[in-house]
Amino acid sequence: MNTKLPQLDGRVFLSEGGLETDLIFHHDIDLPDFASFPLLESPSGRATLHCYFQAVVDLARRDGTGVVLETPTWRANPDWGRRLGYDDRALDAANRDAVAFLAQLRDENPGIPFVISGNLGPRGDGYAIEDAMTAEGAADYHAAQISSFACAGADLVSALTLNYSAEAVGIVRAANEMSMPVVISFTVETDGSLPSGQSLGEAIAEVDRDTDRGAAYFMINCAHPTHIAPILAAPGPWDRVRGLRANASRMSHEELDNATELDRGDELDLAEDYVELARLLPNLAVAGGCCGTDIDHLDAISRTLV
């Protein structure tokens, strides 16, 4: 599998923060089912997203690095799309448009290494396993969205907040069939295990074994560094983990699901936690944020880490 991606050239690239929590709590934008891709359908929504992503690019320019930006399509798959009133054709158009949106932003910012990642979310809830699929079922389910990204010219696809290994295996297989570089990002609970109960190291090893190392690399997202560091301190396939998008909050997933106010933690503390995680992840290539993080967190992470 081709892994000749610019974020693997030895520098740490920036990614965005917690887009959806930022939009909800800082911009007072209603996001049914946590879906941000419908914002691309209005001039005001596109302007909001443009400002959000441009701010990340500006940090990268300041600190002499590049960006890996995710299309706002975490919920743009068939099950979530139907809940939001999108049929297959409308979802294909939405996913393609999301790639085109970031491509235009890249054109507006020459000289910045700029990687467009087609963002896949889990079929079900990001925090809990619902109707788990086989690897074969997951490959069939996610193939259409991967195809939309490939046809639109995305540089890679990234599956974020996956909580069991079979879905990850299927996504990697589907992406490999289309010759699309693919990144798998797992989430972990406060004890460092996936919501399935499987350890992170075992999940990575299983995906690599069942796909002949078909993923370009792995990431961890939607967990606080204190939930991640203890598992990375023990032996594991951590050379395969090259991306990190942590939560600012120390809350559990259950607590985050039930929270009515944003817990944004402390950006300086989070940045220092990233330094420690980078020590445990010598191949770290991509750093961003997840739930509760905003441009101030990214600013601190970039100043401290990049």
C-alpha positions in Angstrom: 0.0 0.0 0.0 1.3 3.5 -0.9 2.2 5.4 2.2 4.1 8.2 0.4 2.2 10.9 2.2 3.8 14.3 3.0 2.9 14.0 6.7 5.3 11.1 6.9 8.4 13.0 5.9 9.5 13.6 9.5 7.7 16.7 10.5 4.6 16.9 12.7 1.6 18.2 10.7 -1.3 19.9 12.3 -4.9 18.7 12.1 -8.0 20.4 13.3 -9.6 20.3 16.7 -13.0 19.3 17.9 -15.0 20.7 15.0 -18.5 19.7 16.1 -18.1 20.7 19.7 -16.6 24.0 18.6 -19.5 24.7 16.3 -22.1 23.8 18.9 -20.6 25.5 22.0 -18.6 28.4 20.5 -20.8 29.3 17.5 -24.2 28.2 18.8 -24.9 26.2 15.7 -27.4 23.3 15.9 -25.9 20.1 14.5 -28.6 17.4 14.4 -27.0 14.0 15.1 -23.6 15.8 15.4 -23.5 16.2 11.6 -21.5 19.2 10.3 -21.6 18.3 6.5 -25.0 20.0 5.9 -23.3 23.3 6.7 -21.7 23.1 3.2 -25.1 23.7 1.7 -25.4 27.3 2.8 -23.2 30.3 2.2 -23.1 31.1 5.9 -22.3 27.5 6.8 -19.5 27.4 4.2 -18.1 30.7 5.5 -18.1 29.4 9.1 -16.2 26.2 8.1 -13.8 28.2 5.9 -12.8 30.4 8.9 -12.5 27.4 11.1 -10.1 25.5 8.8 -8.2 28.7 7.7 -7.3 29.3 11.3 -5.6 25.9 11.4 -3.7 26.6 8.2 -2.6 30.0 9.6 -1.0 28.2 12.6 0.8 25.8 10.3 2.2 28.7 8.3 3.3 30.4 11.4 5.1 27.3 12.7 6.5 26.1 9.4 4.6 22.9 9.1 1.8 21.4 7.1 -1.8 20.4 7.7 -3.9 17.2 7.4 -7.5 18.5 7.3 -10.5 16.2 7.5 -13.6 16.7 5.4 -16.6 17.5 7.7 -18.2 14.2 6.8 -18.0 12.1 10.0 -21.7 11.6 9.8 -22.1 11.4 6.0 -22.6 7.7 5.8 -25.8 5.8 4.8 -27.3 5.2 8.2 -26.7 8.7 9.6 -27.4 10.2 6.3 -30.9 8.7 6.1 -31.7 10.0 9.6 -30.8 13.5 8.2 -32.9 13.0 5.0 -30.1 12.2 2.5 -30.4 9.4 0.0 -27.4 7.7 -1.6 -27.1 10.2 -4.4 -27.3 13.2 -2.0 -24.6 11.7 0.2 -22.3 11.1 -2.8 -22.7 14.7 -3.7 -22.1 15.9 -0.2 -19.0 13.8 0.3 -17.6 15.0 -3.1 -18.4 18.6 -2.3 -16.6 18.4 1.1 -13.4 17.3 -0.7 -13.9 20.2 -3.3 -14.4 22.6 -0.4 -11.0 21.7 1.1 -9.4 21.7 -2.3 -10.4 25.3 -2.8 -9.0 26.2 0.6 -5.7 24.5 -0.4 -5.6 26.5 -3.6 -6.1 29.7 -1.6 -3.0 28.8 0.6 -0.1 28.0 -1.8 3.1 27.0 -0.2 1.6 25.1 2.8 1.8 21.3 2.6 -1.9 20.5 2.6 -3.3 17.0 2.8 -7.0 16.4 2.3 -8.4 13.5 4.2 -11.9 12.1 3.5 -13.3 11.6 7.0 -15.3 8.4 7.7 -17.1 7.9 10.9 -18.4 4.7 12.4 -21.6 3.3 11.2 -23.1 3.5 14.7 -22.3 5.5 17.7 -18.7 6.5 18.2 -18.8 5.7 21.9 -20.8 2.5 22.0 -21.0 -0.6 19.7 -24.4 -1.0 18.0 -25.1 -3.9 15.6 -21.5 -4.8 15.1 -20.6 -5.7 11.5 -18.2 -8.4 10.2 -15.2 -7.1 8.3 -16.9 -8.1 5.1 -20.1 -6.2 6.0 -18.1 -3.1 7.0 -16.2 -3.1 3.7 -19.5 -3.2 1.8 -21.1 -0.6 4.0 -18.2 2.0 3.8 -17.3 1.4 0.1 -19.6 4.1 -1.3 -18.3 6.9 0.9 -14.7 5.9 0.2 -15.5 5.8 -3.5 -16.9 9.4 -3.3 -13.7 10.6 -1.7 -11.5 8.8 -4.2 -13.4 10.1 -7.2 -13.3 13.7 -5.8 -9.5 13.6 -5.4 -9.0 13.2 -1.7 -5.4 12.3 -0.7 -6.4 9.6 1.7 -9.3 8.5 3.8 -9.3 8.5 7.6 -11.8 6.6 9.8 -12.1 8.3 13.1 -13.5 7.2 16.5 -13.8 3.5 15.6 -14.6 1.3 18.6 -14.1 -2.3 17.4 -11.6 -3.9 15.1 -13.8 -5.7 12.5 -15.2 -2.3 11.2 -11.6 -1.1 10.9 -10.5 -4.2 8.9 -13.4 -3.7 6.5 -12.6 -0.1 5.9 -9.0 -0.8 5.2 -9.9 -3.6 2.8 -12.4 -1.3 0.9 -9.9 1.5 0.7 -7.1 -0.9 -0.5 -9.5 -2.1 -3.3 -9.6 1.5 -4.5 -5.9 2.1 -4.0 -6.7 4.9 -1.5 -4.3 5.4 1.4 -6.2 4.8 4.6 -5.7 5.8 8.3 -7.5 4.1 11.2 -8.1 6.0 14.4 -9.4 4.1 17.4 -11.0 5.6 20.5 -10.4 4.2 24.0 -12.1 4.3 27.3 -10.7 5.7 30.5 -8.9 2.3 31.1 -7.2 2.5 27.7 -9.2 -0.3 26.1 -11.5 0.0 23.1 -15.3 0.1 23.9 -15.3 -3.5 22.7 -13.0 -4.4 25.6 -10.1 -5.2 23.3 -6.8 -3.6 24.0 -5.5 -1.0 21.6 -2.4 -3.0 20.9 -4.4 -6.1 20.1 -6.8 -4.1 17.8 -3.9 -2.6 15.8 -2.2 -6.0 15.5 -5.5 -7.6 14.3 -6.1 -5.0 11.7 -2.5 -5.2 10.4 -2.7 -9.0 10.4 -6.0 -9.2 8.6 -5.2 -6.6 6.0 -1.5 -7.3 5.4 -0.6 -4.0 7.0 -3.0 -2.2 4.6 -3.4 0.9 6.7 -0.9 3.7 6.1 -0.8 4.3 9.9 -3.0 4.4 13.0 -4.3 7.2 15.2 -5.9 7.6 18.5 -8.7 10.1 19.0 -11.5 11.1 21.4 -9.7 10.2 24.6 -7.8 12.3 27.1 -4.0 11.9 27.2 -4.3 10.4 30.8 -6.4 7.6 29.3 -3.8 7.0 26.6 -0.4 7.4 28.2 -0.4 4.3 30.5 -1.0 1.9 27.6 1.7 3.5 25.5 4.2 3.1 28.3 3.9 -0.7 28.0 5.2 -2.6 24.9 3.0 -2.6 21.9 2.8 -1.8 18.1 3.2 1.9 18.8 5.5 2.4 15.8 2.2 2.1 13.8 0.6 5.0 15.8 1.4 8.2 14.0 -1.5 10.5 14.7 -3.1 11.9 17.9 -6.3 13.9 18.4 -7.0 13.9 22.1 -9.9 15.3 24.1 -9.4 18.3 26.3 -11.7 16.8 28.8 -10.9 14.0 31.2 -14.5 12.9 31.2 -15.5 9.4 30.2 -17.4 8.9 27.0 -20.6 8.4 29.0 -20.1 11.6 30.9 -19.3 13.5 27.6 -22.5 12.1 26.1 -24.6 13.5 29.0 -22.8 16.8 29.4 -24.8 20.0 28.8 -21.8 22.3 29.1 -18.5 22.2 27.3 -15.5 21.0 29.3 -12.6 22.5 27.4 -9.9 21.6 30.0 -6.8 23.7 29.9 -4.9 24.2 26.7 -1.5 24.5 28.2 -1.9 21.3 30.2 -3.1 19.5 27.1 -0.1 20.8 25.2 2.3 19.5 27.9 0.5 16.1 27.8 1.1 16.0 24.1 4.9 16.4 24.7 4.8 13.3 26.9 2.8 11.4 24.4 5.2 12.4 21.7 8.0 10.9 23.8 6.0 7.6 23.8 5.2 7.9 20.1 8.5 8.6 18.4 6.8 8.3 14.9 4.2 10.9 15.7 3.3 12.7 12.4 -0.1 14.3 12.9 -1.4 16.2 16.0 -4.8 17.8 16.4 -7.6 17.8 18.9 -11.0 16.2 19.5 -14.0 16.9 21.7 -13.7 20.2 23.6 -10.6 21.5 21.7 -10.6 24.7 19.8 -8.0 26.9 18.0 -6.5 27.9 21.4 -5.7 24.3 22.1 -4.2 23.9 18.7 -2.2 27.0 19.1 -0.7 25.7 22.4 -0.1 22.2 20.9 1.6 23.7 17.8 3.8 26.1 19.9 4.9 23.3 22.2 5.1 20.3 19.9 5.8 21.5 16.4 
